[in-house]
């Protein structure tokens, strides 16, 4: 009986520890997608929204952009930070005072945009080489996304405005 009780106790402890680790990964937004390939617009929107929710209305969301291998244009960092910050403020109605952005050191592989919420790493969005962080409405069924008011505030749509092209 003691042996059965001891075995049952150990089994329950192992199950509980697995559940706790799994729950921690869900709450932190960890993903097996990290470091493998660039994330898509829908994924980026869900992670940014999750970081916003975890931080709460008054908590800080910290965004750190890092260039990846082969990326030489430092402007990419500012563009990626701009898209993440603008999404949280314009699409998510987050107060700009609760967002901190920074440039991080270069990383091997793809560039990243790391999100911290509640003082902990929430997730890292993987960005295609020399690309903007895809964010916004995501699906336009053949329409030009830059014709939509909120999209006009994001890169690459901002390039059209700066190059003197009229946005409709």
N, C-alpha and C positions, 0 to 999 in steps of 0.2 A: 504494500500500500504506500509506504514511504517513497519507494522507487517510482511508482506511478505518479504520485503527487509531485515529486521533484522533476520528473520528465515533463509533466504537464505545466509546471511553473516555468521551466526553461523555454518551452514552446511558446507559451503566452508572452514571455518577455521578448523573444525573437520577433514574434508577430507585431507586438507593440512598437518595437524599434523600427521595423520596416515601415509601418504605417506612419510613424513620426517623420522618418526621412522622406517618404513620399509626400506627406503633407507640406514639409518644409520646401520641397522643390516646387510644388504647386503655388504656394504663397509667394515664393521668391521670383516666380516667373521663369525659372531655369528651363532651358530647352536643349534637347539633343541636337537642334539645328545649329547651335552656336559653333562657330569656327568651320563649318562644313561648306556652306554656300551662302550667297547673299540672300537676305530675307526679302520677301515681297511686300507690297504695299499693305495688303490686308493684315499680314502678320505684324508689321510695324505699327499699324493703327491699334491693333489689339494690345500690344505690349505697352505702348505709350498710354493708352487708356487704363491699363492695369496699374502702371506706375502712378498715375494720377489718383486712382482710387485708393491704392495702398498708402500713399503719402497723406491723403485726406486734404480737405480744402485749405488748411493752414500749414500743413507740413511742407518741407522742402523736397523738390525734385531736382536732383543734380544730374546734369547731362555733360558727359565728357566725350569729345570726338577725337578719334585717333586715325591718322593716315596709315594705310597698309603698304605692303611691299610694292614697289614700282610706282607709287603715287608721289608726284613731285610738287603739285600745285597746292600750296598752303591754303589757298582760297577755298578748297574743298571742305576744310574743317569748318570755316565760317558758314558755308552754305548748308552743311549738314546740321550744324547747331541751329541755324535759322529755321530750317524746316521743322525740326523737332520742337523747338520753342514755340513757333507760330502755330503748330498743330495744337499744342496744349492750351495756348491762349485763345486762339480764334475758334478752333473746332471744339475744344474741351471746356471753354470758359474758365480757365485757370488764371488766377491772378499772376501777372508777371513778377510780382514781388516774391513769389514762392518758387521761382525757378532760378537756378544758378547754372551757368554754362562755363565750360573750360576746355582748353586744348590739352590733350594728353600726349604722351610719348608715342612714337611710331610703333606699330606692331607688325609681326610677321604675318603674311597672308593678306586676307582682305582687311579693309578699313573697318572700324567699329564706331558705334555710338552707344556708349554705356549709360545706363539709367540707374540712378540710385534713388531709392524711396525709403523713408523711415530710417535713414542712416546706413542702409545696406544695399549692396549690389542687387538690383531687381532683375536686370537682364542686359544683354549686349546685342544690339542690332548689327548684323553683318551687312556691309554695303559693297556693292559691285565696284570693281576697280575704276577709278576716275569718274564715279557716278555720284549724283545727288542721292540723298536719302529719299526713297520713294514713300510718299505720305499723302494724305488728303482723302478725297472721295473714292479713289481707287478704280471704280468701274464707270465708264462713260459710254459704253456700247457704241463705239465708233465716233463719238463726239470729241471735239478738241477740248481737253480738260481746261485749257487756259481761257475758255470763254466763260467759265464759272467764277463768280466773285471771290469766293474763298480760295480757289486754286490760284488766282492771280497773285496771291501773296506768297506763294511758294516757288522755289526753284524746281524746274527750269523755266516756269512761266515768267518769273521776274526778269529773266534775260531778254525777253521780247520787249518789255517796257523800257529797259535800259538801252536797247539797241534801236529805239525809236519806232519800233513797230507798234501799230495801234492794236490794243486788245479790245475785243468787242464786248 
